Amino acid sequence: MKNWLHPTTFCKDADFNVVLASPLGGQPPIDPKSELADFQTDDTRKFDQDATAQAKGGVYQKGDDWGSFAVEDGLIITGQNPASSAAAEKRLVNKLNPQ
């Protein structure tokens, strides 16, 4: 929930209208495991060095484990983990409201 609440509050404080929507409609699911420390499985680990994505021009970037790390590529803004929320939020607000 923190991964959604923190950016939402940040954007609302910057005077943006925030609407929560689910691709399937109804209440969006919340993954309780995403809040556990050191949560990583073989399924998530496989994206660390995705050779297929890299062959198609994908660039893999990673910051320190559990540290803040956010990147921006065109309209895509993403953070590595919950600690990256503030950095990703700042990029989002700057993209939506360029000075």
DSSP file (Angstrom, degrees, kcal/mol; ACC not computed):
  #  RESIDUE AA STRUCTURE BP1 BP2  ACC     N-H-->O    O-->H-N    N-H-->O    O-->H-N    TCO  KAPPA ALPHA  PHI   PSI    X-CA   Y-CA   Z-CA
    1    1 A M    >>        0   0    0      0, 0.0     4,-3.1     0, 0.0     3,-1.1   0.000 360.0 360.0 360.0 -33.6    0.0    0.0    0.0
    2    2 A K  H 3>  +     0   0    0      1,-0.3     4,-2.0     2,-0.2    33,-0.0   0.862 360.0  62.1 -62.0 -34.6    2.9    2.3    0.7
    3    3 A N  H 34 S+     0   0    0      1,-0.2    -1,-0.3     2,-0.2    78,-0.0   0.749 115.8  31.8 -64.2 -22.5    4.0    2.0   -2.9
    4    4 A W  H <> S+     0   0    0     -3,-1.1     4,-1.8     2,-0.1    -2,-0.2   0.810 117.3  53.2 -98.8 -41.1    0.7    3.6   -4.0
    5    5 A L  H  X S+     0   0    0     -4,-3.1     4,-2.6     1,-0.2     5,-0.2   0.910 104.9  52.6 -65.7 -45.1    0.0    5.9   -1.1
    6    6 A H  H  X S+     0   0    0     -4,-2.0     4,-2.3     1,-0.2    -1,-0.2   0.943 113.1  42.0 -61.7 -50.8    3.2    7.8   -1.0
    7    7 A P  H  > S+     0   0    0      0, 0.0     4,-2.6     0, 0.0    -1,-0.2   0.878 113.9  53.9 -64.7 -34.4    3.2    8.8   -4.7
    8    8 A T  H  X S+     0   0    0     -4,-1.8     4,-2.5     2,-0.2    -2,-0.2   0.936 110.7  45.2 -63.9 -45.9   -0.5    9.6   -4.6
    9    9 A T  H  X S+     0   0    0     -4,-2.6     4,-2.5     2,-0.2    -1,-0.2   0.913 112.4  52.3 -62.2 -43.5    0.0   12.0   -1.7
   10   10 A F  H  X S+     0   0    0     -4,-2.3     4,-0.9    -5,-0.2    -2,-0.2   0.921 112.5  44.7 -59.3 -45.8    3.0   13.6   -3.4
   11   11 A C  H  <>S+     0   0    0     -4,-2.6     5,-2.3     2,-0.2     3,-0.3   0.888 112.2  51.1 -68.7 -39.4    1.0   14.2   -6.6
   12   12 A K  H ><5S+     0   0    0     -4,-2.5     3,-1.9     1,-0.2    -1,-0.2   0.901 106.9  54.4 -63.4 -39.6   -2.0   15.5   -4.7
   13   13 A D  H 3<5S+     0   0    0     -4,-2.5    -1,-0.2     1,-0.3    -2,-0.2   0.774 104.4  55.4 -63.8 -25.1    0.3   17.9   -2.8
   14   14 A A  T 3<5S-     0   0    0     -4,-0.9    -1,-0.3    -3,-0.3    -2,-0.2   0.205 125.7-105.7 -91.1  14.9    1.5   19.1   -6.2
   15   15 A D  T < 5S+     0   0    0     -3,-1.9     2,-0.3     1,-0.2    -3,-0.2   0.764  72.2 143.8  68.4  30.1   -2.2   19.9   -7.1
   16   16 A F      < -     0   0    0     -5,-2.3     2,-0.6     2,-0.0    -1,-0.2  -0.784  53.2-122.8 -95.4 144.8   -2.7   16.9   -9.5
   17   17 A N        -     0   0    0     -2,-0.3     2,-0.5     2,-0.0    -5,-0.0  -0.782  30.7-158.4 -83.9 122.0   -6.0   15.1   -9.6
   18   18 A V        -     0   0    0     -2,-0.6     2,-0.4   -10,-0.1   -10,-0.0  -0.902  12.3-177.3-110.7 127.8   -5.3   11.4   -8.9
   19   19 A V        -     0   0    0     -2,-0.5     2,-0.5     2,-0.0    -2,-0.0  -0.989  17.8-143.3-124.5 127.7   -7.7    8.6  -10.0
   20   20 A L        +     0   0    0     -2,-0.4     2,-0.4     2,-0.0    -2,-0.0  -0.788  27.1 173.7 -90.7 126.8   -7.1    5.0   -9.1
   21   21 A A        -     0   0    0     -2,-0.5     6,-0.1     4,-0.0     3,-0.0  -0.980  22.1-147.7-134.3 146.5   -8.1    2.6  -11.8
   22   22 A S    >   -     0   0    0     -2,-0.4     3,-1.6     4,-0.2     4,-0.1  -0.936  18.3-134.8-112.4 135.5   -7.8   -1.2  -12.3
   23   23 A P  T 3  S+     0   0    0      0, 0.0    -1,-0.1     0, 0.0     3,-0.1   0.811 110.9  41.5 -57.3 -28.7   -7.3   -2.7  -15.7
   24   24 A L  T 3  S-     0   0    0      1,-0.2     3,-0.1     2,-0.1    -3,-0.0   0.418 115.9-119.8 -97.1   0.7   -9.9   -5.3  -14.8
   25   25 A G  S <  S+     0   0    0     -3,-1.6    -1,-0.2     1,-0.2    -4,-0.0  -0.006  72.3  58.1  79.7 166.9  -12.3   -2.9  -13.0
   26   26 A G  S    S-     0   0    0     -4,-0.1    -1,-0.2    -3,-0.1    -4,-0.2  -0.233 104.1  -7.6  73.7-164.6  -13.3   -3.1   -9.4
   27   27 A Q  S    S-     0   0    0     -3,-0.1    -6,-0.0     1,-0.1    -3,-0.0  -0.504  75.2-123.2 -68.4 122.8  -11.0   -3.0   -6.4
   28   28 A P        -     0   0    0      0, 0.0     2,-0.1     0, 0.0    -1,-0.1  -0.424  31.0-111.7 -65.2 140.6   -7.3   -3.2   -7.5
   29   29 A P        -     0   0    0      0, 0.0     2,-0.5     0, 0.0     0, 0.0  -0.418  23.6-147.0 -72.3 149.6   -5.5   -6.1   -5.9
   30   30 A I        -     0   0    0     -2,-0.1     3,-0.1     3,-0.0     0, 0.0  -0.982   7.0-142.9-118.3 125.7   -2.8   -5.4   -3.3
   31   31 A D    >   -     0   0    0     -2,-0.5     3,-1.3     1,-0.2     4,-0.3  -0.774   9.3-165.9 -89.3 105.4    0.2   -7.8   -3.1
   32   32 A P  G >  S+     0   0    0      0, 0.0     3,-1.2     0, 0.0     4,-0.2   0.779  84.7  64.2 -64.4 -24.2    1.1   -8.2    0.5
   33   33 A K  G >  S+     0   0    0      1,-0.2     3,-1.6     2,-0.2     6,-0.1   0.753  85.2  73.1 -70.7 -21.9    4.4   -9.8   -0.4
   34   34 A S  G <  S+     0   0    0     -3,-1.3    -1,-0.2     1,-0.3     5,-0.1   0.692  94.6  54.2 -67.1 -15.0    5.6   -6.6   -2.1
   35   35 A E  G <  S+     0   0    0     -3,-1.2    -1,-0.3    -4,-0.3     2,-0.2   0.510  84.2 106.2 -93.6  -6.0    6.0   -5.0    1.4
   36   36 A L  S X  S-     0   0    0     -3,-1.6     3,-1.2    -4,-0.2     2,-0.0  -0.539  77.7-110.3 -78.3 138.6    8.2   -7.8    2.8
   37   37 A A  T 3  S+     0   0    0      1,-0.2     3,-0.1    -2,-0.2    -1,-0.1  -0.368  98.8   9.9 -64.7 144.0   11.9   -7.0    3.2
   38   38 A D  T 3  S+     0   0    0      1,-0.2     2,-0.7    -2,-0.0    -1,-0.2   0.779  84.9 170.3  58.4  31.1   14.3   -8.8    0.8
   39   39 A F    <   +     0   0    0     -3,-1.2     2,-0.3    -5,-0.1    -1,-0.2  -0.638  13.7 135.2 -77.9 115.0   11.3  -10.1   -1.3
   40   40 A Q        -     0   0    0     -2,-0.7     2,-0.2    -3,-0.1    -3,-0.0  -0.928  25.8-176.0-159.1 138.3   12.7  -11.7   -4.4
   41   41 A T     >  -     0   0    0     -2,-0.3     4,-2.8     1,-0.0     5,-0.2  -0.722  46.6 -96.5-124.0 174.2   11.8  -14.9   -6.2
   42   42 A D  H  > S+     0   0    0     -2,-0.2     4,-1.4     1,-0.2    -1,-0.0   0.866 124.7  57.1 -58.7 -35.1   13.2  -16.7   -9.2
   43   43 A D  H  4 S+     0   0    0      1,-0.2     4,-0.2     2,-0.2    -1,-0.2   0.878 113.8  36.5 -65.9 -38.1   10.4  -15.1  -11.2
   44   44 A T  H >4 S+     0   0    0      1,-0.2     3,-1.2    -3,-0.2     4,-0.2   0.845 112.5  59.0 -82.7 -33.3   11.4  -11.6  -10.2
   45   45 A R  H >< S+     0   0    0     -4,-2.8     3,-1.9     1,-0.2     4,-0.4   0.792  90.5  71.4 -64.1 -29.3   15.2  -12.3  -10.4
   46   46 A K  T 3< S+     0   0    0     -4,-1.4     3,-0.5     1,-0.3    -1,-0.2   0.731  89.4  61.7 -63.6 -21.0   15.0  -13.4  -14.0
   47   47 A F  T X  S+     0   0    0     -3,-1.2     3,-0.9    -4,-0.2    -1,-0.3   0.611  81.3  84.2 -80.4 -10.8   14.4   -9.7  -15.1
   48   48 A D  T <  S+     0   0    0     -3,-1.9    -1,-0.2     1,-0.3    -2,-0.2   0.900 110.8  13.7 -58.2 -42.2   17.8   -8.7  -13.7
   49   49 A Q  T 3  S+     0   0    0     -3,-0.5     2,-1.1    -4,-0.4    -1,-0.3  -0.497  78.0 176.9-134.2  64.4   19.7   -9.7  -16.8
   50   50 A D    <>  -     0   0    0     -3,-0.9     4,-2.3     1,-0.2     5,-0.2  -0.590   8.5-170.9 -75.8  99.3   17.0  -10.3  -19.5
   51   51 A A  H  > S+     0   0    0     -2,-1.1     4,-2.3     1,-0.2    -1,-0.2   0.847  82.7  54.7 -62.7 -36.3   19.0  -11.1  -22.6
   52   52 A T  H  > S+     0   0    0      2,-0.2     4,-1.1     1,-0.2    -1,-0.2   0.933 110.1  45.5 -64.4 -45.8   16.0  -10.9  -24.9
   53   53 A A  H  4>S+     0   0    0      1,-0.2     5,-3.1     2,-0.2     3,-0.5   0.910 113.5  50.2 -63.6 -41.5   15.1   -7.4  -23.8
   54   54 A Q  H ><5S+     0   0    0     -4,-2.3     3,-1.6     1,-0.2    -1,-0.2   0.879 105.6  56.2 -65.6 -37.0   18.7   -6.3  -24.0
   55   55 A A  H 3<5S+     0   0    0     -4,-2.3    -1,-0.2     1,-0.3    -2,-0.2   0.776 107.0  51.2 -64.3 -25.8   19.0   -7.7  -27.6
   56   56 A K  T 3<5S-     0   0    0     -4,-1.1    -1,-0.3    -3,-0.5    -2,-0.2   0.226 135.0 -85.7 -96.4  13.3   16.0   -5.5  -28.5
   57   57 A G  T < 5S+     0   0    0     -3,-1.6    -3,-0.2     1,-0.3    -2,-0.1   0.431  78.0 148.7 101.7  -0.3   17.6   -2.4  -27.1
   58   58 A G      < -     0   0    0     -5,-3.1     2,-0.5    -6,-0.2    -1,-0.3  -0.407  35.3-147.9 -66.9 142.8   16.5   -2.6  -23.5
   59   59 A V        -     0   0    0     -2,-0.1     2,-0.5     2,-0.0    -1,-0.0  -0.963   4.4-147.9-116.8 120.8   19.0   -1.2  -21.0
   60   60 A Y        +     0   0    0     -2,-0.5     2,-0.4   -10,-0.0   -12,-0.0  -0.769  22.3 174.8 -89.6 125.9   19.2   -2.8  -17.5
   61   61 A Q        +     0   0    0     -2,-0.5     2,-0.3    10,-0.0    10,-0.1  -0.977   3.5 176.7-130.4 145.2   20.0   -0.3  -14.7
   62   62 A K        -     0   0    0     -2,-0.4     2,-0.1     8,-0.0     3,-0.1  -0.993  12.3-157.8-150.0 138.6   20.2   -1.0  -11.0
   63   63 A G        -     0   0    0     -2,-0.3     6,-0.1     1,-0.2     3,-0.1  -0.302  52.6 -52.1 -98.0-170.0   21.1    1.0   -7.9
   64   64 A D  S >  S-     0   0    0      4,-0.2     3,-2.3     1,-0.1    -1,-0.2  -0.342  74.6 -85.4 -62.3 145.4   22.2   -0.3   -4.6
   65   65 A D  T 3  S-     0   0    0      1,-0.3    -1,-0.1    -3,-0.1     3,-0.1  -0.320 112.5  -1.1 -54.2 130.0   20.0   -2.9   -3.0
   66   66 A W  T 3  S+     0   0    0      1,-0.2    -1,-0.3    -3,-0.1     2,-0.2   0.571 108.7 119.4  62.8  14.1   17.1   -1.2   -1.1
   67   67 A G  S <  S-     0   0    0     -3,-2.3     2,-0.4     1,-0.1    -1,-0.2  -0.525  76.4 -83.7 -97.4 172.6   18.5    2.2   -2.0
   68   68 A S        +     0   0    0     -2,-0.2     2,-0.3    15,-0.2    -4,-0.2  -0.631  57.5 155.1 -78.7 128.1   16.7    5.0   -3.9
   69   69 A F        +     0   0    0     -2,-0.4    11,-2.4    12,-0.2     2,-0.4  -0.851   8.1 167.0-156.5 117.1   17.1    4.6   -7.7
   70   70 A A  E     -A   79   0A   0     -2,-0.3     2,-0.3     9,-0.2     9,-0.2  -0.976  10.2-168.3-132.5 146.2   14.7    5.9  -10.4
   71   71 A V  E     -A   78   0A   0      7,-2.4     7,-2.3    -2,-0.4     2,-0.4  -0.920   6.6-154.9-132.4 158.8   15.1    6.3  -14.1
   72   72 A E  E     +A   77   0A   0     -2,-0.3     2,-0.3     5,-0.2     5,-0.2  -1.000  12.6 174.1-136.1 133.8   13.2    8.0  -16.9
   73   73 A D  E >   -A   76   0A   0      3,-2.8     3,-2.0    -2,-0.4     2,-0.4  -0.843  68.2 -57.3-140.5 100.3   13.1    7.2  -20.6
   74   74 A G  T 3  S-     0   0    0     -2,-0.3    -1,-0.0     1,-0.3     0, 0.0  -0.524 123.5 -12.8  65.2-120.3   10.6    9.3  -22.5
   75   75 A L  T 3  S+     0   0    0     -2,-0.4     2,-0.6    -3,-0.1    -1,-0.3   0.394 117.0  97.1 -93.7   2.7    7.2    8.8  -20.9
   76   76 A I  E <   +A   73   0A   0     -3,-2.0    -3,-2.8     2,-0.0     2,-0.4  -0.828  46.6 173.5 -97.0 125.1    8.3    5.8  -18.8
   77   77 A I  E     +A   72   0A   0     -2,-0.6     2,-0.3    -5,-0.2    -5,-0.2  -0.999   8.4 166.7-129.0 128.8    9.3    6.6  -15.2
   78   78 A T  E     -A   71   0A   0     -7,-2.3    -7,-2.4    -2,-0.4     2,-0.3  -0.992  23.5-148.5-145.6 152.2   10.1    3.8  -12.8
   79   79 A G  E     -A   70   0A   0     -2,-0.3    -9,-0.2    -9,-0.2     6,-0.1  -0.873  19.7-132.0-117.8 153.8   11.7    3.2   -9.4
   80   80 A Q  S    S-     0   0    0    -11,-2.4   -10,-0.1    -2,-0.3    -1,-0.1   0.784  78.8 -22.7 -75.4 -29.3   13.6    0.2   -8.3
   81   81 A N  S >  S-     0   0    0    -12,-0.3     3,-2.0   -14,-0.1     4,-0.2  -0.924  84.9 -67.6-167.1-179.8   11.8   -0.3   -4.9
   82   82 A P  G >  S+     0   0    0      0, 0.0     3,-1.6     0, 0.0     4,-0.3   0.824 125.2  62.9 -57.8 -31.0    9.8    1.5   -2.2
   83   83 A A  G 3  S+     0   0    0      1,-0.3     4,-0.3   -16,-0.2     3,-0.3   0.677  97.5  59.8 -67.1 -14.9   12.8    3.6   -1.3
   84   84 A S  G <> S+     0   0    0     -3,-2.0     4,-2.5     1,-0.2     5,-0.3   0.410  74.3 100.8 -92.0   0.7   12.7    5.0   -4.8
   85   85 A S  H <> S+     0   0    0     -3,-1.6     4,-2.8     1,-0.2     5,-0.2   0.916  81.0  47.1 -55.3 -50.1    9.2    6.5   -4.4
   86   86 A A  H  > S+     0   0    0     -3,-0.3     4,-2.3    -4,-0.3    -1,-0.2   0.904 113.0  49.0 -62.8 -41.4   10.3   10.1   -3.8
   87   87 A A  H  > S+     0   0    0     -4,-0.3     4,-1.7     2,-0.2    -1,-0.2   0.908 114.3  45.4 -64.8 -41.7   12.8   10.1   -6.7
   88   88 A A  H  X S+     0   0    0     -4,-2.5     4,-2.3     2,-0.2    -2,-0.2   0.888 111.4  53.7 -68.1 -38.7   10.2    8.6   -9.1
   89   89 A E  H  X S+     0   0    0     -4,-2.8     4,-2.8    -5,-0.3     5,-0.2   0.916 106.7  51.1 -61.9 -44.2    7.6   11.1   -7.8
   90   90 A K  H  X S+     0   0    0     -4,-2.3     4,-2.3     1,-0.2    -1,-0.2   0.905 110.7  49.0 -61.4 -41.3    9.8   14.1   -8.5
   91   91 A R  H  X S+     0   0    0     -4,-1.7     4,-2.0     2,-0.2    -1,-0.2   0.907 111.8  49.8 -63.5 -41.1   10.4   12.9  -12.0
   92   92 A L  H  X S+     0   0    0     -4,-2.3     4,-2.5     2,-0.2     5,-0.2   0.939 111.5  46.7 -63.8 -48.1    6.7   12.4  -12.6
   93   93 A V  H  X S+     0   0    0     -4,-2.8     4,-2.2     1,-0.2    -1,-0.2   0.903 112.7  50.5 -62.4 -40.9    5.7   15.8  -11.3
   94   94 A N  H  < S+     0   0    0     -4,-2.3    -1,-0.2    -5,-0.2    -2,-0.2   0.866 111.5  48.8 -64.7 -35.1    8.5   17.4  -13.4
   95   95 A K  H  < S+     0   0    0     -4,-2.0    -2,-0.2     1,-0.2    -1,-0.2   0.900 117.1  40.9 -70.0 -40.6    7.3   15.5  -16.5
   96   96 A L  H  < S+     0   0    0     -4,-2.5    -2,-0.2     1,-0.2    -1,-0.2   0.758 129.0  28.7 -78.4 -25.5    3.6   16.6  -15.9
   97   97 A N  S  < S-     0   0    0     -4,-2.2    -1,-0.2    -5,-0.2    -2,-0.1  -0.532  78.8-170.8-136.6  66.8    4.4   20.1  -14.9
   98   98 A P              0   0    0      0, 0.0    -3,-0.1     0, 0.0    -4,-0.1  -0.345 360.0 360.0 -65.0 140.0    7.6   21.3  -16.6
   99   99 A Q              0   0    0     -5,-0.1    -5,-0.0    -2,-0.0     0, 0.0   0.413 360.0 360.0 -91.9 360.0    8.9   24.6  -15.3
